[in-house]
């Protein structure tokens, strides 16, 4: 008989912008945990920088740190493209750090 182990996928987001008049996050999209990373029980962190245009859309999304390199980048970019901030407050060089963690449930 197989023993089923359930892992909780944790994605934590931290955001900071270079502006004092930071736009509020209206719609957040969490990145998916890549299947190969889940199977291999890989955890990591991705730090990105992006701009917010006058309509609140994210622009110019760029990876500034990725550990392990390249594992979570694609999913982070896809999620950030779906995120939306309040309009009327264009901002440049916002930084977001996303942590990917696997947690074993307590018995």
Chimera marker file (.cmm) of the C-alpha trace (Angstrom):
<marker_set name="trace">
<marker id="1" x="0.000" y="0.000" z="0.000" r="1" g="1" b="0" radius="0.5"/>
<marker id="2" x="1.303" y="3.456" z="-0.919" r="1" g="1" b="0" radius="0.5"/>
<marker id="3" x="1.575" y="6.222" z="1.608" r="1" g="1" b="0" radius="0.5"/>
<marker id="4" x="0.346" y="9.523" z="0.233" r="1" g="1" b="0" radius="0.5"/>
<marker id="5" x="2.377" y="12.553" z="1.214" r="1" g="1" b="0" radius="0.5"/>
<marker id="6" x="0.866" y="15.946" z="0.525" r="1" g="1" b="0" radius="0.5"/>
<marker id="7" x="3.077" y="18.979" z="0.249" r="1" g="1" b="0" radius="0.5"/>
<marker id="8" x="1.867" y="22.521" z="0.550" r="1" g="1" b="0" radius="0.5"/>
<marker id="9" x="3.170" y="24.760" z="-2.159" r="1" g="1" b="0" radius="0.5"/>
<marker id="10" x="4.044" y="28.128" z="-0.784" r="1" g="1" b="0" radius="0.5"/>
<marker id="11" x="4.658" y="31.128" z="-2.922" r="1" g="1" b="0" radius="0.5"/>
<marker id="12" x="5.478" y="34.281" z="-0.983" r="1" g="1" b="0" radius="0.5"/>
<marker id="13" x="5.558" y="37.690" z="-2.605" r="1" g="1" b="0" radius="0.5"/>
<marker id="14" x="7.375" y="40.777" z="-1.370" r="1" g="1" b="0" radius="0.5"/>
<marker id="15" x="7.122" y="44.016" z="-3.343" r="1" g="1" b="0" radius="0.5"/>
<marker id="16" x="8.845" y="47.391" z="-3.170" r="1" g="1" b="0" radius="0.5"/>
<marker id="17" x="8.785" y="50.312" z="-5.605" r="1" g="1" b="0" radius="0.5"/>
<marker id="18" x="11.142" y="53.240" z="-5.984" r="1" g="1" b="0" radius="0.5"/>
<marker id="19" x="8.265" y="55.730" z="-5.771" r="1" g="1" b="0" radius="0.5"/>
<marker id="20" x="6.763" y="57.342" z="-2.668" r="1" g="1" b="0" radius="0.5"/>
<marker id="21" x="3.380" y="57.236" z="-4.390" r="1" g="1" b="0" radius="0.5"/>
<marker id="22" x="3.221" y="53.461" z="-4.856" r="1" g="1" b="0" radius="0.5"/>
<marker id="23" x="0.286" y="52.113" z="-6.854" r="1" g="1" b="0" radius="0.5"/>
<marker id="24" x="-1.876" y="49.569" z="-5.040" r="1" g="1" b="0" radius="0.5"/>
<marker id="25" x="-1.988" y="46.014" z="-6.300" r="1" g="1" b="0" radius="0.5"/>
<marker id="26" x="-5.468" y="45.394" z="-7.745" r="1" g="1" b="0" radius="0.5"/>
<marker id="27" x="-5.100" y="41.909" z="-9.232" r="1" g="1" b="0" radius="0.5"/>
<marker id="28" x="-2.383" y="39.472" z="-8.265" r="1" g="1" b="0" radius="0.5"/>
<marker id="29" x="-1.586" y="36.281" z="-10.071" r="1" g="1" b="0" radius="0.5"/>
<marker id="30" x="0.545" y="33.720" z="-8.251" r="1" g="1" b="0" radius="0.5"/>
<marker id="31" x="3.061" y="31.802" z="-10.346" r="1" g="1" b="0" radius="0.5"/>
<marker id="32" x="2.529" y="28.098" z="-10.822" r="1" g="1" b="0" radius="0.5"/>
<marker id="33" x="5.011" y="25.723" z="-9.219" r="1" g="1" b="0" radius="0.5"/>
<marker id="34" x="6.722" y="24.023" z="-12.187" r="1" g="1" b="0" radius="0.5"/>
<marker id="35" x="6.020" y="20.283" z="-12.268" r="1" g="1" b="0" radius="0.5"/>
<marker id="36" x="9.678" y="19.309" z="-12.663" r="1" g="1" b="0" radius="0.5"/>
<marker id="37" x="10.624" y="21.458" z="-9.658" r="1" g="1" b="0" radius="0.5"/>
<marker id="38" x="7.851" y="19.872" z="-7.597" r="1" g="1" b="0" radius="0.5"/>
<marker id="39" x="8.879" y="16.329" z="-8.563" r="1" g="1" b="0" radius="0.5"/>
<marker id="40" x="12.515" y="17.053" z="-7.755" r="1" g="1" b="0" radius="0.5"/>
<marker id="41" x="11.475" y="18.922" z="-4.577" r="1" g="1" b="0" radius="0.5"/>
<marker id="42" x="13.313" y="22.018" z="-5.721" r="1" g="1" b="0" radius="0.5"/>
<marker id="43" x="12.769" y="25.240" z="-3.819" r="1" g="1" b="0" radius="0.5"/>
<marker id="44" x="13.958" y="28.652" z="-4.860" r="1" g="1" b="0" radius="0.5"/>
<marker id="45" x="13.664" y="32.389" z="-5.072" r="1" g="1" b="0" radius="0.5"/>
<marker id="46" x="13.225" y="34.793" z="-7.966" r="1" g="1" b="0" radius="0.5"/>
<marker id="47" x="13.774" y="38.539" z="-7.701" r="1" g="1" b="0" radius="0.5"/>
<marker id="48" x="12.324" y="40.637" z="-10.506" r="1" g="1" b="0" radius="0.5"/>
<marker id="49" x="12.183" y="44.289" z="-11.462" r="1" g="1" b="0" radius="0.5"/>
<marker id="50" x="9.310" y="45.750" z="-13.459" r="1" g="1" b="0" radius="0.5"/>
<marker id="51" x="7.572" y="48.974" z="-14.395" r="1" g="1" b="0" radius="0.5"/>
<marker id="52" x="3.905" y="49.891" z="-14.049" r="1" g="1" b="0" radius="0.5"/>
<marker id="53" x="2.332" y="51.955" z="-16.833" r="1" g="1" b="0" radius="0.5"/>
<marker id="54" x="-0.380" y="54.629" z="-16.483" r="1" g="1" b="0" radius="0.5"/>
<marker id="55" x="-3.094" y="51.977" z="-16.942" r="1" g="1" b="0" radius="0.5"/>
<marker id="56" x="-1.706" y="49.816" z="-14.106" r="1" g="1" b="0" radius="0.5"/>
<marker id="57" x="-0.273" y="47.106" z="-16.352" r="1" g="1" b="0" radius="0.5"/>
<marker id="58" x="3.149" y="45.639" z="-15.683" r="1" g="1" b="0" radius="0.5"/>
<marker id="59" x="5.811" y="46.358" z="-18.292" r="1" g="1" b="0" radius="0.5"/>
<marker id="60" x="9.497" y="45.621" z="-18.836" r="1" g="1" b="0" radius="0.5"/>
<marker id="61" x="9.576" y="42.586" z="-16.520" r="1" g="1" b="0" radius="0.5"/>
<marker id="62" x="13.151" y="41.456" z="-15.932" r="1" g="1" b="0" radius="0.5"/>
<marker id="63" x="14.772" y="38.811" z="-13.765" r="1" g="1" b="0" radius="0.5"/>
<marker id="64" x="17.499" y="40.268" z="-11.566" r="1" g="1" b="0" radius="0.5"/>
<marker id="65" x="18.192" y="37.160" z="-9.462" r="1" g="1" b="0" radius="0.5"/>
<marker id="66" x="17.086" y="33.566" z="-9.765" r="1" g="1" b="0" radius="0.5"/>
<marker id="67" x="18.088" y="30.671" z="-7.497" r="1" g="1" b="0" radius="0.5"/>
<marker id="68" x="18.335" y="28.039" z="-8.901" r="1" g="1" b="0" radius="0.5"/>
<marker id="69" x="18.863" y="29.831" z="-12.161" r="1" g="1" b="0" radius="0.5"/>
<marker id="70" x="16.093" y="29.493" z="-14.739" r="1" g="1" b="0" radius="0.5"/>
<marker id="71" x="13.862" y="27.038" z="-12.853" r="1" g="1" b="0" radius="0.5"/>
<marker id="72" x="11.018" y="29.387" z="-11.860" r="1" g="1" b="0" radius="0.5"/>
<marker id="73" x="11.614" y="32.346" z="-14.207" r="1" g="1" b="0" radius="0.5"/>
<marker id="74" x="9.041" y="31.530" z="-16.879" r="1" g="1" b="0" radius="0.5"/>
<marker id="75" x="6.187" y="31.044" z="-14.412" r="1" g="1" b="0" radius="0.5"/>
<marker id="76" x="7.076" y="34.243" z="-12.567" r="1" g="1" b="0" radius="0.5"/>
<marker id="77" x="7.002" y="36.289" z="-15.773" r="1" g="1" b="0" radius="0.5"/>
<marker id="78" x="3.655" y="34.789" z="-16.811" r="1" g="1" b="0" radius="0.5"/>
<marker id="79" x="2.138" y="35.609" z="-13.411" r="1" g="1" b="0" radius="0.5"/>
<marker id="80" x="3.495" y="39.160" z="-13.434" r="1" g="1" b="0" radius="0.5"/>
<marker id="81" x="2.044" y="39.786" z="-16.892" r="1" g="1" b="0" radius="0.5"/>
<marker id="82" x="-1.390" y="38.925" z="-15.433" r="1" g="1" b="0" radius="0.5"/>
<marker id="83" x="-0.996" y="41.165" z="-12.367" r="1" g="1" b="0" radius="0.5"/>
<marker id="84" x="-2.539" y="44.636" z="-12.366" r="1" g="1" b="0" radius="0.5"/>
<marker id="85" x="-2.043" y="47.770" z="-10.271" r="1" g="1" b="0" radius="0.5"/>
<marker id="86" x="-4.198" y="50.859" z="-9.802" r="1" g="1" b="0" radius="0.5"/>
<marker id="87" x="-4.120" y="53.208" z="-12.763" r="1" g="1" b="0" radius="0.5"/>
<marker id="88" x="-2.842" y="56.753" z="-12.816" r="1" g="1" b="0" radius="0.5"/>
<marker id="89" x="0.378" y="56.040" z="-10.907" r="1" g="1" b="0" radius="0.5"/>
<marker id="90" x="3.031" y="54.968" z="-13.404" r="1" g="1" b="0" radius="0.5"/>
<marker id="91" x="6.098" y="53.704" z="-11.576" r="1" g="1" b="0" radius="0.5"/>
<marker id="92" x="9.475" y="52.386" z="-12.619" r="1" g="1" b="0" radius="0.5"/>
<marker id="93" x="11.840" y="49.858" z="-11.118" r="1" g="1" b="0" radius="0.5"/>
<marker id="94" x="9.503" y="48.044" z="-8.737" r="1" g="1" b="0" radius="0.5"/>
<marker id="95" x="11.179" y="45.028" z="-7.193" r="1" g="1" b="0" radius="0.5"/>
<marker id="96" x="9.357" y="41.846" z="-6.225" r="1" g="1" b="0" radius="0.5"/>
<marker id="97" x="10.855" y="38.799" z="-4.555" r="1" g="1" b="0" radius="0.5"/>
<marker id="98" x="9.021" y="35.505" z="-4.941" r="1" g="1" b="0" radius="0.5"/>
<marker id="99" x="9.867" y="32.529" z="-2.738" r="1" g="1" b="0" radius="0.5"/>
<marker id="100" x="9.006" y="28.986" z="-3.813" r="1" g="1" b="0" radius="0.5"/>
<marker id="101" x="8.826" y="26.554" z="-0.881" r="1" g="1" b="0" radius="0.5"/>
<marker id="102" x="7.568" y="23.027" z="-0.355" r="1" g="1" b="0" radius="0.5"/>
<marker id="103" x="6.285" y="22.279" z="3.119" r="1" g="1" b="0" radius="0.5"/>
<marker id="104" x="5.507" y="18.854" z="4.462" r="1" g="1" b="0" radius="0.5"/>
<marker id="105" x="2.294" y="18.900" z="6.517" r="1" g="1" b="0" radius="0.5"/>
<marker id="106" x="2.558" y="18.314" z="10.242" r="1" g="1" b="0" radius="0.5"/>
<marker id="107" x="1.493" y="14.810" z="11.341" r="1" g="1" b="0" radius="0.5"/>
<link id1="1" id2="2" r="1" g="1" b="0" radius="0.2"/>
<link id1="2" id2="3" r="1" g="1" b="0" radius="0.2"/>
<link id1="3" id2="4" r="1" g="1" b="0" radius="0.2"/>
<link id1="4" id2="5" r="1" g="1" b="0" radius="0.2"/>
<link id1="5" id2="6" r="1" g="1" b="0" radius="0.2"/>
<link id1="6" id2="7" r="1" g="1" b="0" radius="0.2"/>
<link id1="7" id2="8" r="1" g="1" b="0" radius="0.2"/>
<link id1="8" id2="9" r="1" g="1" b="0" radius="0.2"/>
<link id1="9" id2="10" r="1" g="1" b="0" radius="0.2"/>
<link id1="10" id2="11" r="1" g="1" b="0" radius="0.2"/>
<link id1="11" id2="12" r="1" g="1" b="0" radius="0.2"/>
<link id1="12" id2="13" r="1" g="1" b="0" radius="0.2"/>
<link id1="13" id2="14" r="1" g="1" b="0" radius="0.2"/>
<link id1="14" id2="15" r="1" g="1" b="0" radius="0.2"/>
<link id1="15" id2="16" r="1" g="1" b="0" radius="0.2"/>
<link id1="16" id2="17" r="1" g="1" b="0" radius="0.2"/>
<link id1="17" id2="18" r="1" g="1" b="0" radius="0.2"/>
<link id1="18" id2="19" r="1" g="1" b="0" radius="0.2"/>
<link id1="19" id2="20" r="1" g="1" b="0" radius="0.2"/>
<link id1="20" id2="21" r="1" g="1" b="0" radius="0.2"/>
<link id1="21" id2="22" r="1" g="1" b="0" radius="0.2"/>
<link id1="22" id2="23" r="1" g="1" b="0" radius="0.2"/>
<link id1="23" id2="24" r="1" g="1" b="0" radius="0.2"/>
<link id1="24" id2="25" r="1" g="1" b="0" radius="0.2"/>
<link id1="25" id2="26" r="1" g="1" b="0" radius="0.2"/>
<link id1="26" id2="27" r="1" g="1" b="0" radius="0.2"/>
<link id1="27" id2="28" r="1" g="1" b="0" radius="0.2"/>
<link id1="28" id2="29" r="1" g="1" b="0" radius="0.2"/>
<link id1="29" id2="30" r="1" g="1" b="0" radius="0.2"/>
<link id1="30" id2="31" r="1" g="1" b="0" radius="0.2"/>
<link id1="31" id2="32" r="1" g="1" b="0" radius="0.2"/>
<link id1="32" id2="33" r="1" g="1" b="0" radius="0.2"/>
<link id1="33" id2="34" r="1" g="1" b="0" radius="0.2"/>
<link id1="34" id2="35" r="1" g="1" b="0" radius="0.2"/>
<link id1="35" id2="36" r="1" g="1" b="0" radius="0.2"/>
<link id1="36" id2="37" r="1" g="1" b="0" radius="0.2"/>
<link id1="37" id2="38" r="1" g="1" b="0" radius="0.2"/>
<link id1="38" id2="39" r="1" g="1" b="0" radius="0.2"/>
<link id1="39" id2="40" r="1" g="1" b="0" radius="0.2"/>
<link id1="40" id2="41" r="1" g="1" b="0" radius="0.2"/>
<link id1="41" id2="42" r="1" g="1" b="0" radius="0.2"/>
<link id1="42" id2="43" r="1" g="1" b="0" radius="0.2"/>
<link id1="43" id2="44" r="1" g="1" b="0" radius="0.2"/>
<link id1="44" id2="45" r="1" g="1" b="0" radius="0.2"/>
<link id1="45" id2="46" r="1" g="1" b="0" radius="0.2"/>
<link id1="46" id2="47" r="1" g="1" b="0" radius="0.2"/>
<link id1="47" id2="48" r="1" g="1" b="0" radius="0.2"/>
<link id1="48" id2="49" r="1" g="1" b="0" radius="0.2"/>
<link id1="49" id2="50" r="1" g="1" b="0" radius="0.2"/>
<link id1="50" id2="51" r="1" g="1" b="0" radius="0.2"/>
<link id1="51" id2="52" r="1" g="1" b="0" radius="0.2"/>
<link id1="52" id2="53" r="1" g="1" b="0" radius="0.2"/>
<link id1="53" id2="54" r="1" g="1" b="0" radius="0.2"/>
<link id1="54" id2="55" r="1" g="1" b="0" radius="0.2"/>
<link id1="55" id2="56" r="1" g="1" b="0" radius="0.2"/>
<link id1="56" id2="57" r="1" g="1" b="0" radius="0.2"/>
<link id1="57" id2="58" r="1" g="1" b="0" radius="0.2"/>
<link id1="58" id2="59" r="1" g="1" b="0" radius="0.2"/>
<link id1="59" id2="60" r="1" g="1" b="0" radius="0.2"/>
<link id1="60" id2="61" r="1" g="1" b="0" radius="0.2"/>
<link id1="61" id2="62" r="1" g="1" b="0" radius="0.2"/>
<link id1="62" id2="63" r="1" g="1" b="0" radius="0.2"/>
<link id1="63" id2="64" r="1" g="1" b="0" radius="0.2"/>
<link id1="64" id2="65" r="1" g="1" b="0" radius="0.2"/>
<link id1="65" id2="66" r="1" g="1" b="0" radius="0.2"/>
<link id1="66" id2="67" r="1" g="1" b="0" radius="0.2"/>
<link id1="67" id2="68" r="1" g="1" b="0" radius="0.2"/>
<link id1="68" id2="69" r="1" g="1" b="0" radius="0.2"/>
<link id1="69" id2="70" r="1" g="1" b="0" radius="0.2"/>
<link id1="70" id2="71" r="1" g="1" b="0" radius="0.2"/>
<link id1="71" id2="72" r="1" g="1" b="0" radius="0.2"/>
<link id1="72" id2="73" r="1" g="1" b="0" radius="0.2"/>
<link id1="73" id2="74" r="1" g="1" b="0" radius="0.2"/>
<link id1="74" id2="75" r="1" g="1" b="0" radius="0.2"/>
<link id1="75" id2="76" r="1" g="1" b="0" radius="0.2"/>
<link id1="76" id2="77" r="1" g="1" b="0" radius="0.2"/>
<link id1="77" id2="78" r="1" g="1" b="0" radius="0.2"/>
<link id1="78" id2="79" r="1" g="1" b="0" radius="0.2"/>
<link id1="79" id2="80" r="1" g="1" b="0" radius="0.2"/>
<link id1="80" id2="81" r="1" g="1" b="0" radius="0.2"/>
<link id1="81" id2="82" r="1" g="1" b="0" radius="0.2"/>
<link id1="82" id2="83" r="1" g="1" b="0" radius="0.2"/>
<link id1="83" id2="84" r="1" g="1" b="0" radius="0.2"/>
<link id1="84" id2="85" r="1" g="1" b="0" radius="0.2"/>
<link id1="85" id2="86" r="1" g="1" b="0" radius="0.2"/>
<link id1="86" id2="87" r="1" g="1" b="0" radius="0.2"/>
<link id1="87" id2="88" r="1" g="1" b="0" radius="0.2"/>
<link id1="88" id2="89" r="1" g="1" b="0" radius="0.2"/>
<link id1="89" id2="90" r="1" g="1" b="0" radius="0.2"/>
<link id1="90" id2="91" r="1" g="1" b="0" radius="0.2"/>
<link id1="91" id2="92" r="1" g="1" b="0" radius="0.2"/>
<link id1="92" id2="93" r="1" g="1" b="0" radius="0.2"/>
<link id1="93" id2="94" r="1" g="1" b="0" radius="0.2"/>
<link id1="94" id2="95" r="1" g="1" b="0" radius="0.2"/>
<link id1="95" id2="96" r="1" g="1" b="0" radius="0.2"/>
<link id1="96" id2="97" r="1" g="1" b="0" radius="0.2"/>
<link id1="97" id2="98" r="1" g="1" b="0" radius="0.2"/>
<link id1="98" id2="99" r="1" g="1" b="0" radius="0.2"/>
<link id1="99" id2="100" r="1" g="1" b="0" radius="0.2"/>
<link id1="100" id2="101" r="1" g="1" b="0" radius="0.2"/>
<link id1="101" id2="102" r="1" g="1" b="0" radius="0.2"/>
<link id1="102" id2="103" r="1" g="1" b="0" radius="0.2"/>
<link id1="103" id2="104" r="1" g="1" b="0" radius="0.2"/>
<link id1="104" id2="105" r="1" g="1" b="0" radius="0.2"/>
<link id1="105" id2="106" r="1" g="1" b="0" radius="0.2"/>
<link id1="106" id2="107" r="1" g="1" b="0" radius="0.2"/>
</marker_set>
